[in-house]
Amino acid sequence: MILTKKVRRFNFFLSTIITVMLVIGGLKVTASKPVKGYYTPKQLATIQTTKTSTNSYPTTSVCLGNTINNLILVSIASQHLWACAGTSQVYDTAVVTGDENYPSDVTPVGTYKIYAKQVNVTLTGSDASGSWSDPVKYWMPFLINQYGTYGLHDASWRTPDQFGNISPNSLNASHGCVELPDSAAAWLYNWAPIGTTVTIRN
């Protein structure tokens, strides 16, 4: 898929007001008013992907061996996210990840850092599946590549039962971002400072 490349412009004012304008690969992000470690492949392989009857995941297996104060783990196969404070799991939630039918919409696997935090953002763009203009309350970008900007955010257009239950092969998946229920996005926004490590695995 060929996307039109656009000029990237960044303006960060890290004080009481942050205004960010990202114009990248068809994704435009406008935001203002901010509300305020490393995992080896072997360690990530220990993550349990079988849900218990309470829809929670075993604490010790997910954060085992972690030495980072704030670590976010995302499993595309499980459609789930965990927050680790050292070896302790402090939060987990079902998520929606990207549509693997389009290269630009695949949620990128790897380890990244949250580099900004904004509230009341409108995410706009277009690709082979169409165009979108989605207002979100919490926006935590962690990657910019040739396709655009990827981050963690709420998705008020989703019903609660969709989180954790949309296949990455579905056209109803995200445009590459990790979508969270509103309450989970709010919790994560307040818990994860800029610089928090985000590790995404298949």
C-alpha positions as CSV (number, residue, x, y, z in Angstrom):
1,M,0.0,0.0,0.0
2,I,1.4,3.4,-0.9
3,L,0.8,6.3,1.5
4,T,1.5,9.9,0.8
5,K,4.4,11.2,2.9
6,K,3.9,14.5,4.6
7,V,6.2,16.8,6.4
8,R,6.7,16.0,10.1
9,R,6.4,18.9,12.4
10,F,6.8,18.6,16.2
11,N,6.3,21.3,18.8
12,F,6.6,20.2,22.4
13,F,6.1,22.6,25.2
14,L,6.7,20.5,28.3
15,S,5.2,22.9,30.9
16,T,1.6,23.4,31.9
17,I,0.5,23.4,28.3
18,I,1.7,20.9,25.7
19,T,0.8,21.5,22.1
20,V,1.7,18.8,19.7
21,M,1.1,18.8,16.0
22,L,2.2,15.6,14.2
23,V,1.6,15.4,10.5
24,I,3.0,12.1,9.4
25,G,2.0,9.6,6.7
26,G,-1.6,10.8,6.7
27,L,-2.0,10.8,10.5
28,K,-2.6,14.2,12.1
29,V,-2.6,14.5,15.8
30,T,-3.5,17.7,17.6
31,A,-3.4,17.9,21.4
32,S,-3.2,20.3,24.3
33,K,-3.4,20.3,28.1
34,P,-1.6,17.4,29.5
35,V,-3.3,16.0,32.6
36,K,-0.5,15.9,34.3
37,G,12.9,-1.7,31.3
38,Y,13.9,-4.0,29.3
39,Y,12.5,-7.6,28.8
40,T,14.5,-10.4,27.1
41,P,12.7,-12.6,24.5
42,K,13.1,-15.5,26.9
43,Q,11.4,-13.6,29.7
44,L,8.6,-12.5,27.4
45,A,8.1,-16.1,26.3
46,T,7.0,-16.9,29.9
47,I,3.9,-14.7,29.6
48,Q,0.8,-16.8,30.1
49,T,-1.9,-16.3,27.5
50,T,-4.6,-18.5,28.9
51,K,-7.4,-16.6,30.7
52,T,-8.7,-17.6,34.0
53,S,-12.3,-17.6,34.9
54,T,-12.0,-14.1,36.2
55,N,-10.4,-12.8,33.0
56,S,-7.2,-12.1,34.9
57,Y,-3.7,-13.4,34.2
58,P,-1.1,-14.9,36.6
59,T,0.9,-12.1,38.2
60,T,4.2,-13.9,38.7
61,S,4.6,-15.2,35.1
62,V,3.9,-11.9,33.4
63,C,6.3,-9.6,35.3
64,L,8.8,-12.3,36.3
65,G,12.4,-11.0,36.1
66,N,11.4,-7.4,35.3
67,T,13.6,-4.8,36.9
68,I,11.9,-1.7,35.4
69,N,9.7,0.5,37.7
70,N,7.1,1.0,34.9
71,L,6.8,-1.5,32.2
72,I,3.8,-2.0,29.8
73,L,3.5,-5.4,28.1
74,V,1.1,-6.0,25.2
75,S,0.4,-9.4,23.6
76,I,-1.2,-9.3,20.2
77,A,-2.1,-13.0,20.3
78,S,-3.9,-12.5,23.7
79,Q,-5.3,-9.1,22.9
80,H,-4.2,-8.1,26.4
81,L,-2.1,-5.6,28.2
82,W,-0.3,-5.8,31.6
83,A,1.4,-3.1,33.7
84,C,4.4,-4.2,35.8
85,A,6.0,-2.3,38.6
86,G,9.2,-4.3,39.0
87,T,8.1,-7.9,39.4
88,S,4.6,-7.0,40.5
89,Q,1.7,-6.9,38.1
90,V,-0.3,-3.8,39.0
91,Y,-2.9,-3.7,36.3
92,D,-4.1,-5.6,33.3
93,T,-6.8,-5.1,30.6
94,A,-8.1,-6.5,27.4
95,V,-7.2,-4.4,24.3
96,V,-7.7,-4.1,20.6
97,T,-4.6,-4.1,18.3
98,G,-4.0,-3.4,14.6
99,D,-5.5,-4.8,11.5
100,E,-2.9,-7.1,10.0
101,N,-4.5,-6.9,6.5
102,Y,-2.6,-3.7,5.8
103,P,1.1,-3.0,6.5
104,S,0.4,0.4,7.9
105,D,-2.2,-0.9,10.4
106,V,-0.2,-3.7,11.9
107,T,0.7,-3.0,15.6
108,P,4.5,-3.0,15.6
109,V,6.2,-5.6,17.6
110,G,9.2,-4.4,19.6
111,T,10.3,-2.3,22.6
112,Y,9.5,1.4,22.7
113,K,9.2,4.4,25.0
114,I,6.2,6.6,25.6
115,Y,7.5,9.9,24.4
116,A,4.5,12.2,25.0
117,K,1.2,12.3,26.9
118,Q,-1.8,14.4,25.8
119,V,-5.5,14.6,26.5
120,N,-8.4,15.5,24.2
121,V,-6.8,14.5,21.0
122,T,-8.3,13.9,17.6
123,L,-6.7,11.2,15.5
124,T,-7.3,11.5,11.8
125,G,-5.9,9.8,8.8
126,S,-6.7,7.5,5.9
127,D,-5.5,4.2,4.4
128,A,-6.8,1.5,2.0
129,S,-9.7,0.8,4.5
130,G,-10.9,4.4,4.4
131,S,-10.5,7.5,6.5
132,W,-11.1,8.3,10.2
133,S,-11.4,11.2,12.6
134,D,-11.5,9.8,16.2
135,P,-11.5,11.9,19.3
136,V,-9.7,10.3,22.3
137,K,-9.4,11.4,25.9
138,Y,-5.9,9.9,26.5
139,W,-3.1,9.7,24.0
140,M,0.3,8.1,24.7
141,P,2.4,7.8,21.5
142,F,5.4,5.4,21.5
143,L,6.5,5.1,17.9
144,I,6.8,7.0,14.6
145,N,7.7,5.1,11.5
146,Q,7.2,5.4,7.7
147,Y,3.5,4.8,8.1
148,G,2.7,7.2,10.9
149,T,2.3,7.5,14.6
150,Y,1.4,4.6,17.0
151,G,0.3,4.9,20.6
152,L,-2.0,3.8,23.4
153,H,-5.4,5.4,23.7
154,D,-9.0,5.0,24.7
155,A,-11.6,4.0,22.1
156,S,-15.1,5.2,23.2
157,W,-16.6,3.9,19.9
158,R,-15.9,0.3,21.1
159,T,-18.4,-1.7,23.2
160,P,-16.9,-3.3,26.3
161,D,-17.2,-6.8,24.9
162,Q,-15.0,-5.9,21.8
163,F,-11.9,-5.4,23.9
164,G,-9.9,-8.7,23.8
165,N,-12.3,-10.2,21.3
166,I,-11.4,-8.7,17.9
167,S,-9.0,-10.7,15.7
168,P,-6.0,-8.9,14.3
169,N,-7.1,-10.3,11.0
170,S,-10.4,-8.5,11.2
171,L,-11.2,-5.3,9.4
172,N,-12.7,-4.1,12.7
173,A,-9.2,-4.1,14.4
174,S,-7.4,-0.8,15.0
175,H,-5.2,1.2,12.6
176,G,-2.2,0.0,14.5
177,C,-2.6,1.6,17.8
178,V,-3.3,-0.3,21.0
179,E,-6.9,0.6,22.0
180,L,-8.0,0.5,25.6
181,P,-11.3,0.8,27.5
182,D,-11.8,4.3,28.8
183,S,-11.2,3.4,32.4
184,A,-8.0,1.5,31.5
185,A,-6.7,4.4,29.4
186,A,-7.3,6.8,32.3
187,W,-5.5,4.5,34.8
188,L,-2.5,3.9,32.5
189,Y,-2.2,7.6,31.6
190,N,-1.9,8.5,35.3
191,W,0.4,5.6,36.1
192,A,2.9,5.7,33.2
193,P,5.2,8.7,33.0
194,I,6.8,9.8,29.8
195,G,9.7,7.4,29.1
196,T,7.8,4.3,30.2
197,T,8.9,1.2,28.3
198,V,6.3,-0.4,26.1
199,T,7.0,-4.0,24.9
200,I,4.7,-5.5,22.2
201,R,5.0,-9.1,21.3
202,N,3.1,-11.4,19.0
